[in-house]
Amino acid sequence: MSKSTYTPADDRYTNSVGYQKCGKSGLQLPRISLGLWHNFGEVDNADEALKMIHFAFDHGITHFDLANNYGTPFGSAEKNFGKILKDHLSSYRDEMIISTKAGHEMWQGPYGDGGSRKYLISSLDQSLQRMKLDYVDIFYSHRYDPATPVEETMGALSDMVKQGKALYVGISKYPIDKAREAYRILRENGTPCLINQDKYNIFTRQIEQNVLPLAKEQGIGFIAFSPLAQGLLTDKYMNGIPENSRAAHSYGFLQKNQITPDMVSKITKLNEIAFQRGQSLAQMALAWCLRSPEVNSVIVGASSVKQLQNNIDAIQNTEFSSDELWRIGELG
């Protein structure tokens, strides 16, 4: 990745993915955000990664979602993103929302995992160093840690804001009772929770019962990760398991045994509904998430510019008839 004279598209905001206020805050998020969990590590194609960042920004995707352990090896996604920022986008930092997280295992020993003050603050310091930034826009507690009091974790988040290392803070994957507690503590600390990040897709709808209603009640934003269910909600697995797909590997969250005949049948039927809507299955799955006003943004992971373009095109049709919603719900 050599330095370039990259200039963003002039119409990146007039011809964009669109924006929505994050909860009751003053911050607007792009309806589609780019996640760097996969395809931005040291082992991935650096040229394609650069092209995807440029393409995203050219289409008004201003939010880039990272975590300390993203990339192979851990930390490499932040390191590579930091290089792209420095070499290509440094003049546009104030037009970008950069988020990162800590909560999963990052380094060996008792201080490299969980929700302790020591781990979270050390991790953010390391993330800022890797990305060569003075601050991130959003810092998340990546998961609830039952071994650490919520007061300690939220106190650390609050102090990061007060120290100028993060503009906003959020939580991810918290049980509903702990999310409520976190919201209260952060509000009392004078650093209200901006956003909750959780899994949401056609096959994973549990948060509709509690997480989304609580976020709405409290004025907290919500952003969905895994809106395509690790690739299940695409046409990728309709005719078997392609070589080099996520399910083809022995590691990762999507395993071969999840591609059952029943699952393939559901995917095929969902694909038929998408076809009738004039969309790909992936586009319909993203649009389905975005149909809810409580969902401020969805995080997409892409392996190519072509795939990212396909995802962006989902915003062209986010309206669903009651019949379509019923049919999709029956298959979810």
N, C-alpha and C positions, 0 to 999 in steps of 0.2 A: 504494500500500500504506500505508494509514493505521494508526496504532496501534490495538490492540484489547485487549480484556480476555479474550483467549483463555485457556481453561482446558483442559488435556488431559483425555482420557477417563479416568475413574477405573479402568477395567478394562484399561488399556493393557498391563499386564504379565500379567494373568491370562487375557486373551483376545488374545494376541499372536501374532506370527509364529514365536515360539520362538527359543531361543538355543543356541549351541554354543561350547565353549571354542575359542579360536584357537590351534591347535597345542597345545603343552604349557604355554602361558602361563596366567596367571590371568584373562585378559580374555575375556569372552564377547561374541560378535558375534551380531546378529540374523540369522536364516537368510536373510532378504531385506534387502538394503541399498539405499538410494536413491542413484543416481548423478545428478550435475548437469551431465553433459557437454553434453546438449542441453536446450532448453526452459527454461533459467533465466538466459539472457543478457539483454542490454539490449534486443534486438529481439523478445523473447518476451513472452507474456502474463503480466504480473506478478501479476494476481489469481489466475490458475490455478496459478502457481508457489507462491504462498502457501497456497492450498487443498491442494496436494499435500503440502507440508511438514507442515501440520497433520494431514492425513489419515494420513500415514506415521507420525508420532509417536503419534497416537491408537491405532495398531495395533501399537505396540511396535517400530517401525522406529527404532532409536536411532542408526544409523550413516548418516552422510551423506558421500558420496565426491566430492571435488572435485579440481581441479588448477589450477595457475596460469593455464593457457591455456584453460580451459573458458569457454564463452559467447562470444557475438559482441557487441562486440569482446572480445579476450582479457582475462581478469580480471573480466569483468562477472558471471559466475556467482558468484564469491567475493564480489564487492561486494554483489550482491543478497541472497545468503545471509546475509551479515553484517548487512544491514539487517533481514531477517526475524528473525534471532536477537535483535538489540537491541530491536526493537519488540514482539516476540511471545513469545520463548522464553528471554529472558535469565535467568529464574529457574530454568530447567531445564538449564543448561549442564552440570552434573555428571551428568546422566542421558544425555548424548549423546556419541557417538564421532564426531569430525570429522576427516576425513583430507584431505590435499592432497598435491600432487606437483610435481616440477620435473624437467625432462630434455629436453623438446621446446622448439622455438623459442618464445620469449616476447617478446623485444625485439631490436632491431637491434644489429649489432656482434658481436664475438667473445665477449662475456661474457653473452649472452642465450640460450644454448643449450648442451646437452651435460651433462657430469657434473663440471665443475670445482668446486672448493671455492668460488671467488668467485661463480659462478652460483647454486649451490644455496643458499648462505647468504643472498645478496641476495634470491633469489626467495622464500624462506620469510619473510624480514622483510617483503617487500611483501605476501605473502599474509596475514600476521597483521594488517597495517595495513588491508588491504581488508576483512577480516572482523571487524576491531575485536576481536581476541582476543589474549590473553597467550600462548597456546600452542595447538597442535593435538594431537590424540591420536595420530595416525599421520602421519608424513611419509615419502614414498616418493621413491626415485630412480626416475623414471618410465621410464627405459630405460638400457640399458648404452651407454656412450660409449667406443668403441674408441680415441679420441684422449686419453683420460684414464686414468691408472692406477686400478685398482679401489681401491687403498689410499687414494688421495686422496678419491675419492667416499665411501667408507665412513667415512673419518676425519671428513669434514664431517658425515655423518649422526650419528656418535657425539657430536661436539661439540654438535650441536643438542640432543640429549637432555641432555647435561651442563649446557648453558646454560639448560635449562628451557623451550626453545621447542617441544619435542615430547616426548611421553611415551614413544612407541615409534617405531621406524623399520621400513621395509620396502623391498622392491625390486619392480620390475615389468618384465616382458618381457625378462629376462636370459637369455642362452644358458646351458645347464646347467653348463658348466665355470666360467663367471663367477659363476653363482649359488652354486656350492659355495665358491668363493673368497670371495665376499661374506659368506656365512654364517660362515666361519672368522674373517675379519678382524673382523667385528662382535662375535663372541663373545670374541675376544682383547682387544678394546677395552672389554669390560665392558658393551656395549650390544647384547645379542643381537638378531638379526633377528626381528621378530614375525611377519611375514607376507609372502607372495609373491602378487602380483596378475598374472594372465595370462588370455589369451583361452581360453575353454572352452565348447563347445556340441556338439550332435549332429554338426555338420558339421566341427568343428575339435577333433580328439581327440589330437593329437600329444603333448600334455603328459602323457598317461597313461603314456607310455613312460619318462619321465625326471623331469619337474618334480614330479609328484605323489609318486612313490616317494621322491625325495630330500627333499622337504618332510616326509614322514612319518618318514623315517629321522632327520632332524635336529630333529624337533619343531617345525617351522615351520608356521604357519597358512597356509591358501590361500583366496583369494577369487577368484571367476570374474567377468570382465567379458565383455560381449557374449554372454550366455547365449542370446539370441534371434537371434544372427547378424545384427545390424543390422535386424531385422524380417523376415528370411527365414523364421524359424521361428514365423510367425504365419499367419493366413489372409489377410493383406493382399494378397499377390501371387498368389493362386490364380487370379484372373480378370483378369489384366493388371496394369498399373502405375498405381495411383491418382494423381491429381493431388496435388501437395504431399507425396507420400511421399518417403522418403529416396532411393529409386532414381530418382525423377522429376527430381532435381536433377543438374546437371552436376558439382557438387562433392561431396565426401564420400567415404566408403569403400565405399558400396554403389552400384554403377553399373548402368545398364539392361542392359548386356551380360551381367550375371551372372544375369539372369532368363531363363534359357534354357528351352526346352521340357522338357529333361531335369530341370532344377531344379524346374520347376512340377510335373512328374510326381512327383518325390520328396516335395515339400511336400504334395501331394494325398494320397499314400499315408500319410504321417506323420499328416496330419489325420484320416484314417480310423481309425488306431490310437488317436489321442487321443479321438475320438468314442466308440469302444468302451470307453474308460476313464472316460467321463463328464467329460472335460476338453476345454478348448480346446487348440489346438496350442501356444499360448504357455505355458499352464499345464503341459502335459506336458513341454515343453522345459526349463522351470525345474525341474520335479520330477526330470527325468532328471539334471540337474547335481547336484541335492541328494541324489540316491540314494547318492552316494559319501561315506563318512565323512571322507575327506580334504578335501572341499569344505566349508569352514566357513560360507560365505555366498556368495550370488550378487548382483551389482549389477544392478539393473534401472533402465532409463531410461523415464520415462513422460511423456506429453504431456497427460494428463488424470487426474482422480481416478478416473474410470470404468476407465481402463486400469490404473491402479495397483491398484484393487480386484481386477481380473481376475488380476493377477500375484500378489497376496497369497493368493488362493484356491488357488494351486498347491500350497500346503503341506498341503492337506487330503488329498492322495493322492500320496505320494512312494515308494510301494512298486511294484516292477515284477516281473512273472513272468519266468522265463528265456526264455519264448517271445517276450514283448514286447521284451525287451532284444535278442534275436537279430534280430527283424524291424526294429527301429530301427537296429541296427548295420549291417544290410544296406543301409540307405538313407542312412547317414551318409557 
